[in-house]
């Protein structure tokens, strides 16, 4: 449930498939010591343990962009405005050689600024900012600090890309279209106050989690002079076109990915790479197959294009393979070879002899270099993402002409900081943006563990987090935390949620059961047409392995998970009563109702099941946690956002009503206006964690002596 197709599927599916049944905390909060501007500062709690309100004292680093000469790095530094309960993204710059004096803000105020992109000569920086209300493209001259707004757009821009000569900027933006109509309404009398007109829906995907009901229209590619002017559309029609965008070295051609099939609604993963003539807008299709082809990048000499894709086999997880073809689409070569890895973000070396890529391996995000004969070398790890809610893998990089890399470096004890590396893997951290907070906090210690699944002996990996002040001679409650997806991966990175559980005195086990990514395609697809299933055995074996260590109070076992993890939590309490209490967050309870009401209907039945619900109802029901509700004895709380269109609220309500009808202890926590992530506002994230802990504390028994 967590494909990462890099294609511009209908705009609707492009975002959705990033984390299908998993959702991150949107970038994290601020540190008062470094907050600059008019935002009200947060405060750090006096407790030596990590508290919920400390979320407002966190900051995250992301989107680290190194200058072409490798001397400077601009990154997005995100904090939370405690008074407005929202994230604020600012731009900071740091010298690649390090030094506190070289670390300073570029734009640090109450507005949000994102997507910094250096001009090819390094003299200017383009970025997107909401300073004037709606997001617009801005350019900053780095020598003078002067900044100019160069667009006046109605819709937010994305995929910001410089032309090679620095004279133009390409971007994508949504173009509205007239809504679908059926019957024309009668003319209303002047001054009459009638109800809003009806909405006509004629597409299968008509709403999207985090966006609500989708407007008619498509995403298109535009180009605008870098000194300002009127954007010119390079694409048209009702198909969505997406980035990343890539110019040819002469600037005459722009490469883009799009699904332009007439039946694209029924082929949600398909897309091709297209070449657009910048002068005329003429479009040539370079790839043709059933499956996504996306993320084109052009070699320095303009003769080759690297890209990602796969042949769609209609299975629930498929690795993105790395390809190179001639600029006209001929001579396609697969560089993936025998590497059982899911590649992301291909980037050419300056000499055109290698491609740099990001990939996950055993829960760790790595930066690698692939030669033209397919050899892979690891340059740096672990990379981290700006999400600090739960310990998901993630993170990207940028590279200079001289082979320096900028990225966010992951750690179990800190949200990521900006780091720089060379091709030999010599890594140096450049920032420490959360030391004002963590210098005064004691965190839970994170240990990597493995065990054999009781199902088939397969090795399963997880991470054990012990509370601050842990004493192995004592007995502690155990909290099993299950990731979403299910095709995602946890890893050894900082997590607000996990650290809060540990601070509350729980030993926390989080793990990558079968179905998780980063352990090979076969491991991920071992749950294809069988989810949930033997991943249950993987999880229970992990619990048993931790208990065997001797410091777990077996009367106090707890379990929770969100999205795909919510599915498994509901499945677990239907299979066993060994847990004192459970929290099922944003789950799928009934696969039939889910497939027919979720935001991505054309995808789910096609890749997760053998057919439509009416064709294989027995299979849908056998895999639905609702089928096991008659077995549930565990006190079970449910927690879901009221605007969740990924796992709609109806799924939660079904399970809640079933549990109530059975008379067992249950409660339903509804988060107003929250989408699938539950964490669009920091207060919502705090509420999620605190309500989970409150439910567990209600049923937690006194510790064993």
C-alpha positions as CSV (number, residue, x, y, z in Angstrom):
1,X,0.0,0.0,0.0
2,X,2.9,2.3,-0.3
3,X,4.1,2.5,-3.8
4,X,6.2,5.4,-4.8
5,X,5.6,5.8,-8.4
6,X,7.4,8.8,-9.7
7,X,4.9,9.4,-12.5
8,X,2.5,12.2,-12.6
9,X,-0.5,9.9,-12.4
10,X,-3.6,11.9,-12.4
11,X,-2.6,14.7,-10.0
12,X,-4.9,12.8,-7.7
13,X,-2.8,9.6,-7.6
14,X,0.6,11.2,-7.7
15,X,0.4,12.3,-4.1
16,X,-1.7,9.5,-3.0
17,X,0.6,6.7,-3.9
18,X,3.5,8.2,-2.1
19,X,2.3,6.6,1.1
20,X,-0.8,4.8,0.4
21,X,-1.8,3.7,3.9
22,X,0.8,5.6,5.8
23,X,1.1,9.3,6.5
24,X,3.9,11.4,8.0
25,X,4.0,14.3,10.4
26,X,4.3,17.3,8.1
27,X,7.7,18.8,9.0
28,X,8.4,19.7,12.6
29,X,8.3,22.6,14.9
30,X,10.6,25.3,16.3
31,X,13.3,26.0,18.7
32,X,12.9,29.4,20.4
33,X,16.6,30.1,20.4
34,X,16.7,30.1,16.6
35,X,13.3,31.4,15.7
36,X,13.7,34.7,14.0
37,X,10.7,36.9,13.0
38,X,7.3,37.7,14.4
39,X,6.2,34.2,15.4
40,X,5.4,33.7,19.1
41,X,8.2,31.4,20.4
42,X,7.6,28.1,22.0
43,X,9.1,27.1,25.3
44,X,10.9,23.9,26.4
45,X,9.4,21.9,29.2
46,X,11.3,21.5,32.4
47,X,11.0,17.8,32.3
48,X,14.1,15.8,31.5
49,X,11.9,13.5,29.5
50,X,10.4,14.3,26.1
51,X,7.0,15.9,26.6
52,X,4.1,16.4,24.2
53,X,4.5,20.2,24.3
54,X,8.2,19.8,23.3
55,X,6.9,19.2,19.8
56,X,6.7,23.0,19.5
57,X,10.3,23.4,20.3
58,X,11.5,21.1,17.5
59,X,12.8,22.1,14.2
60,X,13.4,20.0,11.1
61,X,15.8,20.4,8.2
62,X,14.9,19.3,4.7
63,X,15.5,19.8,0.9
64,X,19.2,20.6,1.3
65,X,20.4,22.2,-2.0
66,X,24.1,22.6,-2.6
67,X,25.3,25.4,-4.8
68,X,26.8,24.5,-8.2
69,X,30.3,25.3,-6.9
70,X,29.8,23.2,-3.8
71,X,30.5,26.0,-1.3
72,X,27.1,26.7,0.1
73,X,23.9,24.8,1.0
74,X,20.4,26.3,1.3
75,X,17.9,24.2,3.1
76,X,14.3,24.4,4.4
77,X,14.1,24.8,8.1
78,X,10.7,24.2,9.5
79,X,9.2,25.1,12.8
80,X,5.7,25.4,14.2
81,X,4.0,28.6,15.2
82,X,2.6,27.7,18.6
83,X,-0.1,30.5,18.4
84,X,-1.4,29.7,15.0
85,X,-0.9,25.9,15.2
86,X,0.8,25.5,11.9
87,X,4.1,24.7,10.3
88,X,6.3,27.6,9.1
89,X,9.0,26.8,6.5
90,X,12.0,29.2,6.3
91,X,15.1,29.2,4.2
92,X,18.6,29.0,5.8
93,X,22.1,28.9,4.3
94,X,25.2,27.2,5.7
95,X,28.8,27.1,4.4
96,X,29.8,23.7,3.2
97,X,33.0,24.0,5.2
98,X,31.1,24.4,8.4
99,X,31.3,27.1,11.1
100,X,28.5,28.7,13.1
101,X,29.2,32.1,11.7
102,X,28.4,30.8,8.2
103,X,25.0,29.5,9.3
104,X,22.3,32.2,8.9
105,X,18.8,32.8,7.7
106,X,17.9,33.8,4.2
107,X,14.1,34.1,4.8
108,X,13.0,33.6,8.3
109,X,9.7,35.1,9.2
110,X,6.0,34.1,9.7
111,X,5.6,33.2,6.0
112,X,6.5,29.9,4.4
113,X,9.3,29.5,1.8
114,X,10.1,26.3,0.1
115,X,11.7,24.5,-2.9
116,X,15.0,26.5,-3.1
117,X,16.8,26.0,-6.4
118,X,20.1,27.4,-7.4
119,X,20.6,29.0,-10.8
120,X,23.2,27.1,-13.0
121,X,25.8,29.8,-12.3
122,X,25.0,30.0,-8.5
123,X,24.3,33.7,-8.6
124,X,20.6,33.4,-7.9
125,X,18.2,31.3,-5.9
126,X,14.6,30.6,-7.0
127,X,12.1,29.5,-4.4
128,X,8.3,29.4,-3.8
129,X,6.9,31.6,-1.1
130,X,3.4,32.6,0.2
131,X,4.7,36.0,1.3
132,X,2.1,37.8,-0.8
133,X,-0.7,35.4,0.1
134,X,-0.8,32.7,-2.6
135,X,2.3,30.8,-3.4
136,X,4.4,32.4,-6.1
137,X,7.9,32.0,-7.6
138,X,10.6,34.4,-6.3
139,X,14.2,34.9,-7.3
140,X,16.9,36.1,-4.9
141,X,20.2,37.6,-6.1
142,X,22.7,36.1,-3.8
143,X,25.3,38.9,-3.9
144,X,22.9,41.7,-3.0
145,X,20.1,39.9,-1.2
146,X,17.6,41.6,-3.4
147,X,14.5,39.5,-4.0
148,X,11.8,39.8,-6.7
149,X,8.5,38.0,-7.2
150,X,8.4,36.9,-10.8
151,X,5.0,35.3,-11.1
152,X,1.4,36.3,-10.4
153,X,-0.2,32.9,-10.4
154,X,-3.8,31.8,-9.4
155,X,-2.6,28.3,-8.6
156,X,0.4,27.1,-6.6
157,X,3.5,26.3,-8.6
158,X,5.6,23.1,-8.2
159,X,8.6,21.3,-9.8
160,X,10.6,24.5,-10.1
161,X,13.5,24.0,-12.6
162,X,16.1,26.4,-14.1
163,X,16.9,26.4,-17.8
164,X,20.6,25.7,-18.4
165,X,21.4,29.3,-19.4
166,X,19.6,30.7,-16.3
167,X,17.3,32.8,-18.4
168,X,14.0,30.9,-17.7
169,X,12.3,28.9,-15.1
170,X,9.9,26.0,-15.8
171,X,7.3,24.8,-13.3
172,X,4.0,22.9,-13.1
173,X,0.7,24.3,-12.0
174,X,-2.9,23.2,-11.9
175,X,-5.2,24.6,-14.7
176,X,-8.9,24.6,-13.7
177,X,-11.5,23.5,-16.2
178,X,-15.3,24.0,-16.3
179,X,-17.0,21.5,-13.9
180,X,-19.0,18.7,-15.3
181,X,-22.7,19.5,-15.8
182,X,-25.9,17.6,-16.4
183,X,-29.0,19.7,-16.4
184,X,-28.8,23.5,-16.6
185,X,-30.4,25.0,-13.5
186,X,-33.3,27.4,-14.1
187,X,-32.7,31.1,-13.9
188,X,-33.3,32.3,-10.3
189,X,-35.1,35.5,-9.6
190,X,-32.9,38.6,-9.0
191,X,-32.0,38.7,-5.4
192,X,-33.1,35.2,-4.6
193,X,-31.0,33.1,-2.2
194,X,-30.9,29.6,-3.6
195,X,-28.8,26.7,-2.5
196,X,-25.5,26.1,-4.1
197,X,-25.8,24.2,-7.4
198,X,-25.4,20.5,-7.5
199,X,-22.0,18.9,-8.2
200,X,-21.8,16.4,-11.0
201,X,-19.1,13.7,-10.7
202,X,-18.1,11.8,-13.8
203,X,-14.7,10.4,-12.7
204,X,-13.8,7.5,-10.5
205,X,-11.3,9.5,-8.5
206,X,-13.2,12.6,-7.5
207,X,-11.7,13.3,-4.1
208,X,-8.3,13.0,-2.6
209,X,-7.1,12.8,1.0
210,X,-5.8,16.1,2.1
211,X,-7.5,17.9,-0.8
212,X,-11.1,17.1,-0.5
213,X,-13.4,17.1,-3.5
214,X,-11.2,17.6,-6.6
215,X,-11.8,20.4,-9.0
216,X,-12.1,19.8,-12.7
217,X,-8.8,20.5,-14.5
218,X,-5.2,19.2,-15.1
219,X,-1.7,19.9,-14.1
220,X,0.4,21.5,-16.9
221,X,4.0,22.7,-17.6
222,X,4.8,26.4,-17.8
223,X,7.9,28.5,-18.5
224,X,8.6,32.0,-17.4
225,X,11.5,34.4,-17.8
226,X,13.8,34.3,-14.7
227,X,13.5,38.1,-14.5
228,X,9.7,38.0,-14.4
229,X,7.0,38.0,-17.0
230,X,3.9,36.1,-18.1
231,X,4.2,32.3,-17.9
232,X,3.7,30.4,-21.1
233,X,2.0,27.0,-21.1
234,X,3.9,24.2,-22.8
235,X,1.3,21.5,-22.4
236,X,-2.5,21.3,-22.8
237,X,-5.4,18.9,-22.6
238,X,-7.0,17.1,-19.7
239,X,-4.0,14.9,-18.8
240,X,-1.8,15.7,-15.8
241,X,1.9,16.4,-16.5
242,X,4.4,16.2,-13.7
243,X,8.0,16.6,-12.6
244,X,10.7,16.5,-11.9
245,X,11.2,18.4,-15.1
246,X,14.5,18.3,-17.0
247,X,15.9,20.6,-19.7
248,X,18.3,19.5,-22.4
249,X,21.7,21.2,-22.2
250,X,20.8,23.6,-25.0
251,X,17.5,24.5,-23.3
252,X,15.5,23.7,-26.4
253,X,13.8,20.6,-25.0
254,X,12.0,19.9,-21.7
255,X,11.4,16.4,-20.5
256,X,8.3,15.5,-18.5
257,X,6.3,12.5,-17.4
258,X,2.6,12.1,-18.1
259,X,-0.2,9.6,-18.5
260,X,-1.9,10.8,-21.7
261,X,-3.8,7.6,-22.4
262,X,-7.5,8.0,-23.3
263,X,-8.3,5.3,-20.7
264,X,-5.9,6.6,-18.1
265,X,-8.4,6.4,-15.3
266,X,-8.4,2.6,-15.6
267,X,-4.6,2.5,-15.9
268,X,-3.6,4.6,-12.8
269,X,0.1,3.6,-12.7
270,X,0.9,4.1,-16.4
271,X,2.9,7.1,-17.6
272,X,5.5,7.8,-20.3
273,X,8.4,10.2,-20.7
274,X,7.7,13.0,-23.2
275,X,10.0,15.5,-24.9
276,X,8.5,19.0,-25.3
277,X,9.9,21.5,-27.8
278,X,10.2,24.7,-25.6
279,X,9.7,27.0,-28.6
280,X,6.6,25.4,-30.1
281,X,5.2,23.1,-27.4
282,X,5.3,20.1,-29.7
283,X,5.4,16.9,-27.8
284,X,7.1,13.6,-28.6
285,X,6.6,10.4,-26.6
286,X,9.8,8.6,-25.9
287,X,8.7,5.5,-23.9
288,X,5.8,3.1,-24.4
289,X,4.9,0.3,-22.0
290,X,2.3,-0.6,-19.4
291,X,3.8,0.8,-16.3
292,X,5.2,4.1,-15.0
293,X,8.2,5.8,-16.7
294,X,9.1,8.9,-14.8
295,X,11.8,11.2,-13.3
296,X,13.8,11.9,-16.4
297,X,17.2,13.4,-16.1
298,X,19.4,14.4,-19.0
299,X,23.1,13.6,-19.2
300,X,25.6,16.6,-19.2
301,X,26.2,16.1,-23.0
302,X,22.5,15.8,-23.7
303,X,22.8,12.4,-25.5
304,X,21.2,10.2,-22.8
305,X,18.2,10.3,-20.5
306,X,18.1,8.3,-17.2
307,X,14.8,7.6,-15.7
308,X,12.9,5.3,-13.4
309,X,10.1,2.8,-14.1
310,X,8.8,-0.8,-14.2
311,X,6.6,-3.1,-16.1
312,X,3.4,-3.2,-14.2
313,X,2.8,-6.8,-13.1
314,X,-0.3,-6.0,-11.1
315,X,1.2,-6.8,-7.8
316,X,1.0,-4.7,-4.6
317,X,4.7,-3.6,-4.6
318,X,7.1,-3.1,-7.5
319,X,10.6,-1.8,-7.4
320,X,11.5,1.2,-9.6
321,X,14.3,0.2,-11.9
322,X,17.0,2.5,-13.2
323,X,17.1,2.9,-17.0
324,X,19.2,4.9,-19.5
325,X,18.1,5.6,-23.1
326,X,19.3,7.7,-26.0
327,X,17.7,11.2,-26.0
328,X,15.4,10.1,-28.8
329,X,14.1,7.1,-26.8
330,X,16.2,4.4,-28.5
331,X,18.6,1.9,-26.9
332,X,17.0,1.5,-23.5
333,X,19.3,-0.2,-21.0
334,X,18.4,-1.4,-17.5
335,X,21.2,-0.5,-15.1
336,X,19.4,-2.1,-12.1
337,X,20.9,-5.5,-12.9
338,X,20.7,-7.9,-9.9
339,X,20.3,-5.1,-7.4
340,X,17.1,-5.9,-5.5
341,X,16.6,-2.2,-4.7
342,X,13.9,0.4,-5.2
343,X,15.8,3.4,-6.7
344,X,14.9,7.0,-6.3
345,X,16.1,10.4,-7.5
346,X,18.6,9.6,-10.3
347,X,21.1,12.4,-10.8
348,X,24.0,12.5,-13.3
349,X,27.6,13.0,-12.3
350,X,29.2,16.0,-13.9
351,X,31.3,13.8,-16.2
352,X,28.3,11.7,-17.3
353,X,30.0,8.4,-16.2
354,X,27.7,7.7,-13.2
355,X,24.3,8.2,-11.8
356,X,23.7,9.0,-8.2
357,X,20.6,7.5,-6.5
358,X,18.9,7.2,-3.2
359,X,17.5,3.8,-2.0
360,X,16.5,2.0,1.2
361,X,18.2,-1.1,2.4
362,X,17.2,-2.8,5.7
363,X,15.4,0.2,6.9
364,X,18.3,2.6,6.1
365,X,18.2,5.3,3.4
366,X,21.5,5.4,1.5
367,X,23.1,7.5,-1.2
368,X,24.7,5.5,-3.9
369,X,26.6,5.8,-7.2
370,X,25.8,3.6,-10.2
371,X,28.2,3.2,-13.1
372,X,27.1,2.7,-16.7
373,X,27.7,-1.0,-16.4
374,X,25.4,-1.3,-13.3
375,X,28.0,-1.4,-10.5
376,X,26.7,0.2,-7.3
377,X,28.7,1.8,-4.6
378,X,27.4,3.3,-1.4
379,X,28.5,6.9,-0.8
380,X,26.8,7.9,2.4
381,X,24.2,6.7,5.0
382,X,21.9,7.1,6.8
383,X,20.0,9.8,5.1
384,X,16.9,11.1,6.8
385,X,13.6,12.8,5.9
386,X,12.1,15.9,7.4
387,X,9.2,13.8,8.8
388,X,9.8,13.2,12.5
389,X,6.4,11.9,13.5
390,X,7.0,8.1,13.1
391,X,10.4,6.5,12.2
392,X,9.8,6.1,8.4
393,X,12.7,6.0,6.0
394,X,13.1,8.8,3.5
395,X,15.3,11.7,2.4
396,X,16.9,13.0,-0.7
397,X,20.1,14.8,-1.8
398,X,21.7,17.3,-4.1
399,X,25.1,17.3,-5.8
400,X,27.5,20.0,-6.9
401,X,29.6,20.0,-10.1
402,X,32.7,19.0,-8.1
403,X,31.0,16.0,-6.6
404,X,29.9,17.2,-3.2
405,X,26.6,16.1,-1.8
406,X,24.2,17.8,0.6
407,X,21.5,15.9,2.5
408,X,19.8,15.5,5.8
409,X,21.7,13.0,8.0
410,X,19.5,10.7,10.1
411,X,19.9,9.8,13.8
412,X,17.9,8.0,16.4
413,X,18.6,10.7,19.0
414,X,18.0,13.8,16.9
415,X,15.8,15.0,14.0
416,X,18.0,15.2,11.0
417,X,20.7,17.9,10.4
418,X,22.2,19.1,7.2
419,X,25.4,17.2,6.2
420,X,27.8,17.3,3.4
421,X,29.8,14.4,1.8
422,X,32.2,13.8,-1.0
423,X,32.3,10.8,-3.3
424,X,34.5,8.9,-0.9
425,X,31.9,9.0,1.7
426,X,33.5,11.4,4.1
427,X,30.5,12.9,5.9
428,X,30.5,16.0,8.0
429,X,27.5,17.4,9.9
430,X,27.0,21.1,9.4
431,X,24.1,22.0,11.7
432,X,22.8,21.1,15.2
433,X,19.5,22.9,15.1
434,X,17.9,21.1,18.0
435,X,20.6,21.1,20.6
436,X,18.8,23.8,22.6
437,X,16.1,21.2,23.2
438,X,17.9,17.9,23.5
439,X,20.8,19.1,25.6
440,X,18.3,19.1,28.4
441,X,16.4,15.9,27.6
442,X,17.1,12.2,28.2
443,X,15.8,10.1,25.4
444,X,14.9,6.4,25.0
445,X,17.8,4.3,23.7
446,X,17.3,2.6,20.3
447,X,18.6,-0.9,19.6
448,X,18.4,-2.9,16.4
449,X,17.1,-6.5,17.0
450,X,16.2,-9.4,14.8
451,X,14.2,-12.6,15.3
452,X,12.9,-15.6,13.4
453,X,9.2,-15.6,12.4
454,X,7.2,-18.5,13.8
455,X,5.6,-18.9,10.4
456,X,8.6,-19.9,8.3
457,X,11.7,-18.9,10.2
458,X,12.2,-15.8,8.0
459,X,14.4,-13.2,9.7
460,X,12.5,-10.1,10.8
461,X,14.2,-6.9,11.8
462,X,13.0,-4.3,14.3
463,X,14.0,-1.7,16.8
464,X,13.7,-1.8,20.5
465,X,13.4,1.5,22.4
466,X,13.9,1.5,26.2
467,X,12.7,4.2,28.5
468,X,15.0,6.8,29.9
469,X,16.6,5.4,33.1
470,X,16.0,1.9,31.9
471,X,17.0,-0.8,34.5
472,X,17.0,-4.4,33.0
473,X,16.4,-5.9,36.4
474,X,12.9,-4.3,36.5
475,X,9.7,-5.1,34.5
476,X,8.3,-2.7,32.0
477,X,5.1,-2.5,29.9
478,X,5.7,-3.3,26.2
479,X,4.1,-1.3,23.4
480,X,4.1,-2.8,19.9
481,X,3.9,0.1,17.3
482,X,3.1,-1.0,13.7
483,X,3.9,1.0,10.5
484,X,1.5,1.8,7.8
485,X,1.7,1.1,4.1
486,X,2.1,-1.8,4.3
487,X,4.7,-1.3,1.7
488,X,6.8,1.2,3.6
489,X,9.7,0.8,6.1
490,X,10.7,2.0,9.5
491,X,14.3,2.5,10.4
492,X,16.8,3.8,13.0
493,X,15.7,7.4,12.9
494,X,14.3,9.9,15.4
495,X,10.6,9.7,16.1
496,X,8.5,12.0,18.2
497,X,5.8,9.4,18.7
498,X,8.2,6.6,19.7
499,X,10.1,8.8,22.1
500,X,6.9,10.0,23.8
501,X,5.9,6.4,24.4
502,X,9.3,5.7,25.8
503,X,9.2,8.8,28.0
504,X,5.9,7.5,29.4
505,X,7.7,4.4,30.6
506,X,7.0,1.9,27.8
507,X,9.5,-0.3,26.1
508,X,8.6,0.2,22.5
509,X,9.0,-2.3,19.7
510,X,8.7,-1.1,16.1
511,X,9.5,-3.4,13.3
512,X,9.4,-4.2,9.6
513,X,7.3,-7.4,9.1
514,X,7.0,-9.1,5.8
515,X,5.5,-6.7,3.3
516,X,7.9,-3.9,4.3
517,X,10.1,-2.3,1.7
518,X,13.9,-2.2,1.8
519,X,14.4,-6.0,2.1
520,X,13.9,-6.9,-1.5
521,X,10.9,-7.2,-3.8
522,X,10.1,-10.8,-2.8
523,X,10.0,-9.9,0.9
524,X,7.6,-6.9,0.1
525,X,5.4,-9.0,-2.1
526,X,5.2,-11.9,0.3
527,X,1.9,-10.4,1.4
528,X,0.5,-9.9,-2.1
529,X,-3.1,-11.1,-2.1
530,X,-2.5,-12.2,1.5
531,X,-2.6,-9.1,3.7
532,X,-3.1,-9.2,6.6
533,X,-1.8,-12.7,7.1
534,X,1.6,-14.1,8.1
535,X,2.8,-10.6,9.0
536,X,0.8,-11.3,12.1
537,X,3.2,-14.1,12.9
538,X,6.2,-11.9,12.3
539,X,4.8,-9.3,14.8
540,X,3.9,-11.9,17.5
541,X,7.3,-13.5,17.2
542,X,8.9,-10.1,17.8
543,X,6.8,-9.6,20.9
544,X,7.9,-13.1,22.1
545,X,11.5,-12.3,21.4
546,X,11.4,-9.1,23.5
547,X,9.6,-10.9,26.4
548,X,12.4,-13.5,26.3
549,X,14.8,-10.8,27.4
550,X,13.3,-10.8,30.8
551,X,12.4,-7.2,31.5
552,X,8.8,-7.1,30.1
553,X,5.8,-7.2,32.4
554,X,3.7,-9.7,30.4
555,X,0.5,-8.5,32.1
556,X,1.0,-5.1,30.4
557,X,1.3,-5.6,26.6
558,X,-0.1,-2.9,24.4
559,X,-0.5,-2.5,20.6
560,X,-1.2,0.3,18.2
561,X,-0.7,1.2,14.6
562,X,-1.9,3.7,12.0
563,X,-3.3,3.1,8.5
564,X,-1.9,-0.2,7.4
565,X,-0.7,-0.5,11.0
566,X,-4.3,0.1,12.0
567,X,-5.4,-2.8,9.8
568,X,-2.9,-5.1,11.5
569,X,-3.8,-3.8,15.0
570,X,-7.5,-4.6,14.4
571,X,-6.4,-8.0,12.9
572,X,-4.3,-8.8,16.0
573,X,-7.1,-8.2,18.5
574,X,-9.3,-10.4,16.4
575,X,-6.7,-13.2,16.7
576,X,-5.4,-12.9,20.2
577,X,-6.4,-11.4,23.6
578,X,-2.8,-11.2,24.9
579,X,-2.8,-7.4,24.8
580,X,-4.2,-5.3,27.7
581,X,-5.4,-2.6,25.3
582,X,-5.2,-1.5,21.7
583,X,-5.5,1.6,19.7
584,X,-6.6,1.2,16.0
585,X,-5.7,4.4,14.1
586,X,-7.3,5.3,10.7
587,X,-7.8,1.6,9.7
588,X,-9.3,-0.4,6.9
589,X,-11.9,-2.6,8.5
590,X,-14.0,-3.9,5.6
591,X,-12.1,-4.3,2.3
592,X,-15.3,-4.1,0.2
593,X,-16.4,-0.7,1.6
594,X,-12.8,0.6,1.5
595,X,-12.2,-0.3,-2.1
596,X,-15.5,1.4,-3.1
597,X,-15.2,4.5,-1.0
598,X,-11.5,5.3,-0.7
599,X,-9.9,8.1,-2.8
600,X,-8.0,5.7,-5.1
601,X,-10.6,3.2,-6.2
602,X,-9.1,2.4,-9.7
603,X,-5.8,1.4,-8.0
604,X,-6.8,-0.8,-5.1
605,X,-8.9,-3.5,-6.7
606,X,-6.4,-3.8,-9.6
607,X,-3.2,-4.4,-7.5
608,X,-4.4,-5.8,-4.1
609,X,-7.1,-8.2,-5.1
610,X,-7.9,-10.8,-7.7
611,X,-10.9,-8.8,-9.0
612,X,-13.7,-6.5,-8.1
613,X,-15.5,-7.0,-4.7
614,X,-18.5,-8.6,-6.4
615,X,-16.3,-11.1,-8.2
616,X,-14.3,-12.3,-5.2
617,X,-16.3,-11.3,-2.1
618,X,-15.1,-14.2,-0.1
619,X,-11.5,-13.1,-0.4
620,X,-12.4,-9.5,0.5
621,X,-14.2,-10.7,3.6
622,X,-11.6,-13.2,4.7
623,X,-9.0,-10.5,4.8
624,X,-11.2,-7.9,6.6
625,X,-10.6,-7.3,10.3
626,X,-14.4,-6.9,10.6
627,X,-14.7,-10.7,10.0
628,X,-12.9,-11.3,13.3
629,X,-14.7,-8.7,15.4
630,X,-16.7,-11.5,17.2
631,X,-13.5,-12.6,18.8
632,X,-12.4,-9.3,20.2
633,X,-11.9,-9.2,23.9
634,X,-9.2,-6.5,24.1
635,X,-10.3,-2.9,25.1
636,X,-9.9,-1.2,21.7
637,X,-10.0,2.6,21.0
638,X,-10.3,3.9,17.4
639,X,-8.7,7.2,16.2
640,X,-9.3,8.8,12.8
641,X,-9.5,12.2,11.2
642,X,-13.0,13.3,10.1
643,X,-11.6,14.4,6.7
644,X,-9.8,11.2,6.0
645,X,-10.5,10.1,2.5
646,X,-7.7,7.5,2.3
647,X,-9.2,5.2,5.0
648,X,-12.6,6.9,5.3
649,X,-14.3,7.5,8.6
650,X,-16.9,5.0,7.7
651,X,-14.3,2.2,8.2
652,X,-13.7,3.4,11.8
653,X,-17.5,3.8,12.4
654,X,-18.2,0.2,11.3
655,X,-15.7,-1.2,13.7
656,X,-16.8,1.1,16.6
657,X,-20.4,0.1,16.1
658,X,-19.6,-3.6,15.9
659,X,-17.6,-3.4,19.1
660,X,-20.3,-1.4,20.8
661,X,-22.9,-4.0,19.7
662,X,-20.8,-6.7,21.3
663,X,-20.6,-4.7,24.5
664,X,-16.9,-4.6,24.8
665,X,-14.9,-1.6,26.1
666,X,-14.3,0.8,23.2
667,X,-14.1,4.5,22.3
668,X,-13.9,6.5,19.1
669,X,-11.7,9.6,18.9
670,X,-12.6,11.8,15.9
671,X,-10.1,14.5,15.0
672,X,-12.0,17.4,13.4
673,X,-11.0,18.5,9.9
674,X,-8.0,16.1,10.0
675,X,-7.0,14.1,6.9
676,X,-5.3,10.7,6.8
677,X,-2.1,12.0,8.4
678,X,-3.9,13.2,11.5
679,X,-1.0,15.6,12.0
680,X,-1.7,18.6,9.7
681,X,-1.7,20.7,12.8
682,X,0.8,20.1,15.7
683,X,-2.0,20.2,18.2
684,X,-3.6,17.3,16.4
685,X,-0.5,15.3,16.6
686,X,-0.2,16.0,20.3
687,X,-3.8,14.9,20.7
688,X,-3.1,11.7,18.8
689,X,-0.2,10.7,21.1
690,X,-1.8,11.8,24.3
691,X,-5.1,10.0,23.7
692,X,-3.2,6.8,22.8
693,X,-1.3,7.0,26.1
694,X,-4.5,7.9,28.1
695,X,-6.2,4.8,26.7
696,X,-3.3,2.5,27.6
697,X,-3.0,4.1,31.1
698,X,-6.7,3.3,31.7
699,X,-6.0,-0.4,31.3
700,X,-2.3,-0.6,32.5
701,X,-2.0,-2.8,35.6
702,X,0.4,-2.1,38.5
703,X,3.9,-3.3,37.6
704,X,5.1,-6.7,38.6
705,X,7.5,-6.8,41.5
